[in-house]
Each structure stands twice: as structure tokens, then as C-alpha cells.
Amino acid sequence: MTGFDQQLTITTRRLLLRPFGPEDADRVRTVIESGARFLPPGVPGHLSGVSQWLSYGVHELWRSGQGIHLAMVAEGTIVGAISLFKTVWGAGTAEVGYGVHPAHRGRGYAPEAVTGLTEWALTKGGLRRVELRANLDNTASLRVAEKAGFTREGLLRGGGFEEDGPHDLVVFGLLDRDLSMGPPTVSGRGFGTGVRLESDRLILRPFTGTDAGDVFAAVDGDPEIHRWMPWAEGYDLQRAYEWCTRYAHADSINGVHFAIEPKAGGRLAGSAGVQRADWERGDVEIGYWISPWARRRGFAHEAARAVSTFLMMRGFHRITLLAAVGNLASQAVARRASFTEEGVLRQALPISGGISDAVLFSLLKREVL
């Protein structure tokens, strides 16, 4: 990768981070008239220059390949701006900067936006390090960096310059591996929260907040997911975000959840999950769902095999998989992944609208390793 997607859009719990466009002309003029200072560098001082800036000037950083400016939008209102800049693609590094409208400060928008953009940059964006610099005397900015998970690395004496003169700058850094660090496991049992797997065509990684939009898009209105997954009832973007940032990481002892990402790029392809891990018996269950756009490409069985191999290496000798008796597609995935059908469990699997009989499949360690 040598540049950013011109249409880059990131959804967080309350915010939409998107490129500025001509439709923002009235909002930007209002900001300029108010005297608020939070928009990206180069914003015109006169109203007459707004249209040209939105059509050309604000995108100059993107055209250079060194960064991108995004509007920070909450409930249709531009509440701030956030940018990646000084990007060095060969080194995989960039710096993040932001500004929030004075009328919207104190609501946590800045750390939420910084977290969303940096998570994207260090996963889907292909970077390995994002840096944030803040004036030593700017307590609010220092707190934003800390809340967003950045590590304080050092001090640049006189490294910043404002209208009142030079300022010392605190340097913060966030690395891609920082996102995968999780709590230690108990007595050697557990998966942690940073497990990352690879297969021929797929990367299986932890969910992040930047996946919420893709998760919601996969579930919203899809008849297959709504038919077999009872949790899909009433699903919305808020629940998708809570899943990606909280519930998918809630129990690293008994289970682990992977976001399925094609190596060739594109949207989230689905999810592969591990649950009911019995470390004493060496028995564990897996499951999966695939986004509508990614079906019939073999991603499900490839993910199931990758997860199964990982589990065998962690010491499990038997892996089970349940598929509703009417879910022929899921049963086909199990067979293609070399699982053996063992029988039917009566009324064993919750589905939308009730409980279904389930076909039980298993895979043994000696069949894989």
C-alpha cells in the first residue's frame, strides 16, 4: 500500500469518520464565521475560499500519499476533524492529529476518534506504528493519548511552536502489536486476546471497533444469518460495536473470536468462534458465520481448518461443530473441513424462533496432526 483510500470511512460507537466533501460547505462556513479553530491546516480564512478548499485543498494531503483528513461527525454534525499525516509507507509509520469544536469538547469524542482511526491504521491500514505529539502543558491532549491506549515515550524540548512561543512536546506511540496484547492466561490455560492466525487466503485476527460497520452490514437484512443466528434479531450498529470492542474479547479462557479477513483485501468476510473449551477433557466447540458477499468462496471451511489446527496445537484432541438440521450449507462446510458426522442431537441448538435438532460433527487430533 502506498496511499489511503479516498473514500475511507470509519464507524465508531458515536462517530462517523469520513472525508470532507462539497456537501460540508455550509457547515464549514458556519465554523469559520464562529472563529472556532479545529479544522485541518489550510482551511481558508475567508468564506469565498470554502468551496475550493473542500474540492481540492483538503484532499491535497491524500493526493500526496502521505495522509488523509477526515471529518468527525456525530448525529449529522461536524464536531471535529482528525488526520493521519507524515506517513512513511516503507517504514509503516504515521502521525495522528485531531481537533474538536469547542462546543463539543468534554464528551470523549477525541479519544474515541483517535482510537477508531489508529485501530484501522494498525490493522486494515497496513501501518505498524502511529505517533501522537501533544504539548506538555496541554493536559487535555495528554489525557486523550492515554485514553486511546498510547504509550508515553519521551519529551522533545522546545519541539513545538505556538503563537506564544516554543513548547515542549510529549511523544506518544502506539504499535500494531500493542493492539494484540491481552491479559495473561490462568495456569497456562486460555487463549489470550491477541491470537492471530493465517491460512492460504485468510487472516484471522481479533475484532476491533473498526469492524463494527462491516459486521452490521453483514447481519442487516441477511435472511440466512437471521434464520440461523438468534442474536441477529433487532441487531443494530450499537450492538455491532459492543460486540467488536467488548463481548468478542470478554472470555479468553473458555473461548476466542476471530474476524475473518481476506489477504487480498476487502471487507470483513465473517467470524470464526471458539466456545465451551474444556481444558481438562481436551474438548472444544467451534462455529462460524460468513458475510453475504464472501459466501461460496471456500472461506468458511478454510477458516474452520485454520482454527482447528490452532486448537490442536493448544492441546485439544477433539473439536466439535453443531449445525442445525436444516442448515445444509453449514453442514457442507463441516464436511469439506474434514469433520465427521456423528449423529443428531435433539433440540440442541437455538435458532431464530425456537430450538432446532442439530447435526453433531467432530474432528480428532490424529486426523489433523
C-alpha positions in Angstrom: 0.0 0.0 0.0 1.3 3.5 -0.9 -1.7 5.6 -0.1 -5.1 5.9 1.6 -8.5 5.1 0.2 -10.0 8.4 -0.9 -13.4 7.2 0.4 -12.1 5.9 3.7 -14.9 5.8 6.2 -14.7 4.5 9.8 -17.6 4.0 12.2 -17.1 4.1 16.0 -19.6 3.9 18.8 -20.9 7.5 18.3 -18.9 8.9 15.4 -18.5 8.6 11.7 -15.1 9.5 10.4 -15.3 10.4 6.7 -13.6 12.6 4.1 -14.7 16.2 3.8 -16.8 17.0 0.7 -18.7 19.7 -1.1 -21.8 18.9 1.0 -20.0 20.3 4.0 -19.7 23.8 2.6 -22.4 25.4 4.8 -21.1 23.7 7.9 -17.5 24.8 7.3 -18.7 28.4 6.6 -20.5 28.4 9.9 -17.4 27.2 11.7 -15.2 29.8 10.1 -17.7 32.6 11.0 -17.7 31.4 14.6 -14.0 31.6 14.9 -13.6 28.1 16.1 -10.2 26.6 15.3 -10.2 22.8 14.9 -10.3 22.2 11.1 -7.3 20.7 9.3 -4.4 23.0 8.4 -5.0 25.1 5.2 -8.7 25.8 5.9 -9.4 29.2 4.3 -9.9 32.3 6.5 -12.5 33.7 4.1 -15.9 32.2 3.2 -15.2 32.7 -0.5 -12.5 30.0 -0.4 -14.5 27.2 1.2 -15.8 25.6 -2.0 -12.3 25.3 -3.5 -10.8 24.0 -0.2 -13.5 21.3 0.0 -13.0 20.3 -3.6 -9.2 20.4 -3.7 -7.3 21.8 -0.8 -8.4 19.4 2.0 -7.6 16.5 -0.3 -4.0 17.6 -1.1 -2.6 15.5 1.7 -4.3 12.4 0.4 -3.1 13.1 -3.2 0.5 13.3 -1.9 0.1 9.8 -0.4 1.3 11.0 3.0 -2.0 11.1 4.8 -5.7 12.0 4.9 -8.0 14.5 6.6 -11.4 13.2 7.9 -14.4 14.9 9.3 -15.5 13.8 12.8 -19.3 13.6 12.5 -21.8 12.9 15.3 -25.6 12.8 14.6 -25.0 14.7 11.3 -22.9 17.5 12.8 -19.2 18.0 12.2 -17.9 18.0 15.8 -14.2 17.8 14.9 -11.5 16.7 12.4 -8.8 14.0 12.6 -5.9 13.4 10.3 -3.1 10.9 9.6 0.0 12.6 8.2 3.8 12.3 7.8 3.1 8.7 6.6 6.2 6.8 5.6 4.9 3.7 3.9 8.3 2.0 3.7 8.7 2.2 7.5 4.9 1.7 8.2 4.7 4.8 10.4 2.4 7.9 10.6 1.4 10.6 13.0 -2.2 11.3 14.1 -3.6 14.7 14.9 -7.1 16.0 15.7 -9.3 18.9 16.7 -12.7 19.1 18.4 -15.2 22.0 18.1 -15.1 24.0 21.4 -18.9 23.4 21.7 -18.4 19.7 21.6 -15.4 19.2 23.9 -15.6 17.2 27.1 -17.7 14.5 25.6 -15.0 12.0 24.8 -15.1 12.4 21.1 -11.4 12.9 20.7 -10.2 9.6 22.3 -13.0 7.8 20.5 -11.9 9.2 17.1 -8.2 8.6 17.8 -8.9 5.0 18.9 -11.0 4.3 15.8 -8.6 5.8 13.3 -5.4 4.3 14.8 -7.0 0.8 15.2 -7.9 1.0 11.5 -4.4 2.2 10.6 -2.6 -0.5 12.5 -4.8 -3.3 11.1 -6.5 -2.7 7.8 -4.3 0.4 7.0 -1.1 -1.6 6.9 0.9 0.6 9.3 2.9 -0.7 12.3 3.3 2.5 14.3 1.2 5.6 14.9 2.7 8.6 16.8 0.8 11.3 18.6 2.5 14.5 19.9 1.0 16.8 22.5 2.2 20.0 24.2 3.4 19.2 27.7 1.2 21.9 29.2 -1.9 20.6 27.3 -3.4 18.3 29.9 -6.5 17.5 27.9 -4.4 16.3 24.9 -2.2 14.2 27.2 -5.3 12.5 28.6 -6.7 11.8 25.1 -3.5 10.0 24.2 -3.6 7.9 27.3 -7.3 7.1 27.0 -6.6 5.9 23.4 -4.0 3.4 24.6 -0.9 5.3 23.5 2.4 4.8 25.5 4.3 7.9 26.6 7.8 7.6 25.1 9.7 10.8 25.6 9.9 14.6 25.6 11.0 16.8 22.8 12.3 20.0 24.4 11.1 23.0 22.5 9.8 20.7 19.8 6.5 22.6 19.3 5.9 26.2 18.4 2.7 28.2 19.0 1.8 31.9 18.9 3.2 32.4 22.4 6.5 30.7 21.6 8.1 27.3 21.8 6.6 24.4 23.8 7.9 21.1 24.9 6.2 18.2 23.2 5.4 14.8 24.7 5.8 11.9 22.2 3.3 9.0 22.4 3.4 5.9 20.3 1.1 3.0 19.5 2.3 -0.1 17.8 0.4 -2.8 15.9 1.5 -5.4 18.4 0.0 -3.2 21.2 -3.4 -4.0 19.9 -2.9 -7.7 20.3 -1.6 -7.7 23.8 -4.0 -9.2 26.3 -4.1 -10.4 29.9 -2.1 -13.4 30.9 -3.9 -16.8 30.9 -4.7 -18.7 34.1 -2.3 -21.6 34.9 -1.4 -21.7 31.2 -5.0 -22.3 30.2 -6.6 -19.8 27.9 -6.3 -18.2 24.5 -5.3 -14.6 25.4 -6.8 -11.8 23.4 -4.2 -11.2 20.7 -4.2 -14.5 18.8 -3.7 -14.1 15.1 -3.8 -16.9 12.6 -3.1 -17.2 8.9 -4.2 -19.6 6.2 -3.6 -19.6 2.4 -6.0 -16.8 1.7 -7.1 -15.5 5.1 -6.0 -13.7 8.2 -7.9 -14.5 11.4 -7.4 -11.7 13.9 -9.1 -10.1 16.9 -12.1 -7.9 16.3 -11.6 -4.1 16.6 -14.0 -1.2 16.7 -13.3 -0.5 13.0 -15.1 -3.8 12.2 -18.4 -2.7 13.5 -19.7 -1.3 10.2 -18.8 -4.4 8.3 -20.4 -6.7 11.0 -23.6 -4.7 10.9 -23.7 -4.6 7.1 -23.3 -8.4 7.1 -26.2 -9.0 9.5 -28.6 -6.3 8.5 -31.3 -7.8 6.3 -29.5 -11.0 5.5 -32.1 -13.8 5.6 -29.5 -16.6 6.2 -27.9 -15.1 9.3 -31.4 -14.1 10.6 -32.7 -17.6 10.1 -29.9 -19.4 12.0 -28.5 -16.9 14.4 -30.9 -15.9 17.2 -28.7 -13.0 18.3 -29.4 -11.3 14.9 -32.9 -10.3 16.0 -33.0 -6.5 16.4 -29.3 -6.1 15.5 -28.1 -2.6 15.1 -24.8 -0.7 14.8 -24.5 -0.1 18.5 -24.7 -3.8 19.2 -22.2 -4.5 16.5 -19.7 -2.0 18.0 -20.2 -3.5 21.5 -19.5 -7.0 20.1 -16.4 -5.9 18.3 -14.9 -3.9 21.2 -16.2 -5.8 24.3 -18.1 -9.1 24.0 -15.8 -10.6 21.4 -12.9 -10.2 24.0 -14.8 -10.9 27.2 -13.7 -14.5 27.9 -10.3 -15.6 26.8 -10.3 -18.7 28.9 -13.3 -20.5 27.6 -13.3 -19.1 24.0 -11.9 -16.8 21.4 -13.4 -15.0 18.4 -11.6 -14.3 15.1 -12.5 -11.7 12.5 -12.0 -13.3 9.1 -10.1 -11.0 6.7 -9.1 -12.0 3.2 -5.4 -11.4 2.5 -6.4 -10.0 -0.9 -8.2 -7.1 0.8 -11.8 -6.1 1.0 -14.4 -6.1 3.7 -14.7 -8.3 6.8 -15.5 -11.8 5.5 -17.1 -13.2 8.6 -16.3 -14.6 12.0 -14.9 -17.8 13.4 -15.5 -18.5 17.1 -14.3 -21.0 19.7 -16.5 -21.7 22.8 -17.1 -24.2 25.6 -13.4 -25.0 25.9 -12.9 -27.9 28.3 -9.2 -27.9 29.1 -9.5 -30.9 31.4 -11.1 -33.2 28.7 -9.4 -31.6 25.8 -12.7 -30.9 24.1 -13.8 -27.7 22.4 -16.5 -26.4 20.0 -16.2 -24.1 17.1 -18.7 -22.1 15.0 -18.7 -19.6 12.2 -20.7 -17.2 10.0 -19.8 -15.7 6.7 -20.8 -12.3 5.3 -23.1 -12.5 2.3 -20.6 -11.0 -0.2 -18.0 -13.6 0.8 -20.0 -16.8 0.5 -19.3 -19.7 -1.9 -15.6 -18.9 -2.0 -14.5 -21.6 0.5 -13.7 -19.1 3.2 -15.7 -20.8 5.9 -14.1 -24.2 5.6 -10.6 -22.7 5.3 -11.2 -20.7 8.5 -12.6 -23.8 10.2 -9.5 -25.7 9.3 -7.1 -22.9 10.5 -8.9 -22.6 13.8 -9.0 -26.4 14.3 -5.2 -26.7 13.7 -4.6 -23.9 16.1 -6.7 -25.7 18.8 -4.9 -29.0 18.2 -1.6 -27.2 18.8 -3.0 -25.7 22.0 -3.6 -29.2 23.3 -7.2 -30.1 22.4 -7.7 -33.6 20.9 -11.4 -33.3 19.9 -13.2 -30.4 18.2 -17.0 -30.4 17.8 -19.2 -28.4 15.5 -23.0 -28.2 15.6 -25.2 -27.3 12.5 -29.0 -27.1 12.6 -30.6 -30.0 10.7 -32.0 -27.5 8.1 -28.7 -25.6 7.6 -27.4 -27.6 4.7 -24.7 -25.0 3.8 -23.2 -25.2 7.3 -23.2 -29.0 7.2 -21.4 -28.9 3.8 -18.7 -26.6 5.3 -18.1 -29.1 8.2 -17.7 -32.0 5.8 -15.4 -30.0 3.5 -13.3 -29.2 6.6 -12.9 -32.9 7.2 -15.3 -33.1 10.1 -17.1 -36.4 10.6 -20.9 -36.6 11.2 -21.6 -38.4 14.4 -25.4 -38.1 14.8 -28.2 -35.8 15.6 -28.7 -34.0 19.0 -32.3 -33.4 19.7 -33.4 -29.8 20.4 -29.7 -28.8 21.0 -29.3 -25.6 19.0 -31.1 -22.3 19.5 -32.1 -20.7 16.2 -34.3 -17.8 15.4 -37.8 -18.5 16.6 -37.0 -21.6 18.6 -34.7 -24.6 19.1 -33.6 -27.0 16.4 -32.2 -30.5 16.3 -28.5 -30.3 15.5 -26.2 -32.4 13.4 -23.1 -33.2 15.5 -19.7 -33.2 13.7 -16.3 -33.9 15.2 -12.6 -33.7 14.2 -9.9 -35.6 16.1 -6.3 -34.5 16.6 -5.0 -37.6 14.9 -7.0 -36.6 11.8 -5.2 -33.3 11.6 -1.7 -33.6 13.1 
